Amino acid sequence: MRFFKDKAALTPPMGWNSWDCYASAVTEEQLLGNAAYMAEHLKEYGWEYIVCDIQWSEPNAGANGLVYTPFAPLTLDGYSRQIPAENRFPSAAGGKGFGPLAEKIHAMGLKFGIHIMRGIPRQAVHGRMKLLGTDRRADEIADFRSICGWNSDMYGVDPKKPGAQAYYDSIFALYAQWGVDYVKVDDICNTNLYPREPYSAEGEIELIRHAIDHSGRSMVLSLSPGPAVIEKAWHMEKNANLWRITDDFWDEWPLLEAMFERCEVWQRHVSPGCWPDCDMLPLGRIGIGFGADRMTRFTKPEQITLMTLWSIFRSPLMMGGEMRDNDDWTLSLLTNREVLRLLKHSYGAFQLKRSPEEAVWLSHDEDGGLYAALFNLSGETRQVELDFASLAPLEGRAPSKARDLWFHCETPVSGGLSPLLPPHGAGLYLLR
């Protein structure tokens, strides 16, 4: 039964996630502040998700400058389920969980998402706590051999053990009760601790898919971290809406340059409801919760390259910076209607060519025309050329017009494009 999988995220989700700026220590005030900013400045451009990232159940998350406190006590209900720490999320008091916060975000015309780690809290396992919907206990469904290499909160769940499905059903029933629209599940797309078996959580993905489809609420399912296992693309397409094709992506040019190869590998697996995910946009003010408070280290040309590649590839767009501190430049990147149109109205993106110095991507517009993205991957200003004669076999004709989507103007063409691009820069054009 897959009532919701085929109806969720029919276009790439666009939103904000708290990780890049607040790490594990985000608060209710910060979530609501960014939601208010999105509602005022970005909602009309398609941005709609506000996602609370990791460790929202830990009262002291981020204390002493640590991203994760090893074996920190979590806030749990009587059935082994994490609930929000009330000191960080005051509206959760009285057993209300994230319900009041989700209601406030929904009232702004937005959607609410949360992050979870796969598995069951070690705290519940060691306490032999109850599970809802079964007479099994937490320790009876745990897989003690399955742990996360970078976070100590959870044991994996053994999908073969009785009670495993009931546990996942119970947590997603709780999220449905809260009004959650989006769930990012971590340590599941690639279980990096086990390099010989990177897709070892395949069974848990299926438990989660079943739980969502029986929760009574449609929720977008996002799998992290990457790099996703290309041989298991069929399984992710069947069970999830998003899956990360990279490990955590930050504001460093080598990481951005590497995304061209990753996108090339995954370009044939982009379809409605199925989105290979290039990870978050480390733009604007980031690093606050990491003790590295800064504006993004990407140059402006690199930021255009980032937005151009993510948009033509149709990756989900999750802004990572503290949006209330956006400058005019950052806001302009997030509100360019002609660029963002590709997220909802283009298809069939593919890499036409790539070398160490340049790359060219193409995709089709639903209303006709061809999108062309030209990238200068070198460290020097250079011309990147696209000969329209090479497009005739694809389109049946050579284009005669080109519109520059970043500068909102018609650009001269004479048998092709050859823009002069800055180091690590890009141009994006609609050809007709």
C-alpha positions, 0 to 999 in steps of 0.5 A: 500500500503506497497511498502517499508516496506517489502524491508527495513532492511532485516537484522538488521541495523548496525550504529552509533547514536549521542545520547549516546555521544552528547545528543541533541547537536550534530553538523554537524562536529561531524556527518561527523567526525564519518561518516569518521571514519565509512567509514575508519574502520567499513564499510567493516564489515557491519556498514553503518548508521549515525543517527542524534538524537534528537532536530536538529532543536533547535539552542541552544540545550544543552545550560546551561548543559540542555539535553532539554530546556523546550519550546525551539524555533525550526527552522521551515519552512512555513509548520510547518515542522522542519528544521536543525538549521543552526548554528549547521548544516551550510550546511542546509543554504538557505533552503537546509535542510539535503540534503547536509549532506546526500549527503556527507554521501552517498558519503562515501558509508554510509546511513543517518538517523534522529530522530524525535518526534511523533506529530507536533511542539507546536510552529506551533500549537500555531502559527496556522501555515499552513500545506502542502497539505491541507487547515487545520492548525497545531492547527486543527490536534493537540491532545492537550491531547497527550504530551510527559512526558520528552520533550516539543516540540510536541503535538500528532497528532489526526489521526482522524482529516482531515489533519493529514495524509497530515501533516505526508505525508509532513514531510516524503516527505521532508525527502525523498527530503533530501535523508534520509534512516532511521527515528527513531521516539520517544515517540511512541513505548511506550507513557510512560506518559500514563501507562494505555495506553502505545500504545496510539500512534497506529494511528500515527504509521499508519500515518507514515507507509502510509507517508513513503510508499507514499514518493517515498523513502525507509526508515527504520522505528525505534520506540522508546522508550521501553519497547515495548508492546508485545501484540501489536507485530503484529502491530509493525511487520506490520508497523515498522522495529525496535522497542525498547524493553527497555527504554534507555539502559546505561552502568550499569550491572543491565540493561544488566542483565535485557535484558536477560528476555526482549530478551526471551519475544521477541525471537519469533518476530525476522524476516527479516524486523522486529527487536526487538531492545535492544537499543544502544551500550554504548561503548567507549567514551560516556556521553559528552553531558550529562556532564558525559564524560567517557569511558564506565563503563562496564567491558571488560567481560560485553562488550563481554556479551553485544555484544554476546547477541545483536548478537545472538538475532539479535538486531540492532547494533547502536554504541553510543560512539564517534568513533573517540576516540575508543581504540583498544579494542573497535574497536576489538568489532566492527570488529569481523567478526565471531561474526558479521556474526550472524547479517546476517546469523543466524536464530531462536535464543532462550534462552535454559535456564536461572537462576540467575547465568547463561544463554544459548542461541542457534541459527542456522547458514545458512550454517549449524551448531549451535551457542551457547552463554554461559553467566555467570550472577554471580559476581564470576568466574564460569563454565557454562555448555552446555551438547551436549546430550541436543542438539541431539533432536534439531539437530539430532546429537550431535556436535563434534567440537566447534569454539570460535568466540571471540578468533578465535580458535577451542576449545576442546569438550567432550560431551559438553562445560564448559568454565570458564567465568569471572564475567558477562562474555560470550563465543560464539561458532559455533558448528558442 
